[in-house]
């Protein structure tokens, strides 16, 4: 029996980690007013947790990668808030703005990794997950409107409010 089937044998996750919602495979693209479509950048999914001045970056399985992406940590530290948990994608962009997974995977460009933030899970101690996706995205877009380099808003229609490349 794997840990996925037996909750008592699951590995301990770090404090502050919130497991991300993962996409579901489908044979057809769902349509209608209850669906949004997000661009899957060619990067690493990150849960970004800020508590006071401490920022931690977690992979989707809970590994702490804070030490890898200092530019994202610095960008999140500059945000004007007490605490937040943000869901996003860490990417390295080429000169045209397209994500380049080879550069990201090589770890030779970790100083160029930016975060496309697409969901706000917690803000200043309040759980935002019960709110609608539209409310969470609107608040996240507002929080990131003056964030500067290293982090940007990833809209569900694939638009970006700002260019987060250097």
Secondary structure, 3 states (H helix, E strand, C coil): CCCCCCHHHCCCCCCCCCCCCCCCCCCCCCCCCCCCCCCCCCCEEEEEEEECCEEEEEECCCCECCCCCHHHHHHHHHCCCCEEEEEEEEECECCCCCECHHHHHHCCCHHHCEEEEEEEEEECCEECCCCCHHHHHHHHHHHHCCCCCCEEEECCCCCECCCCCC
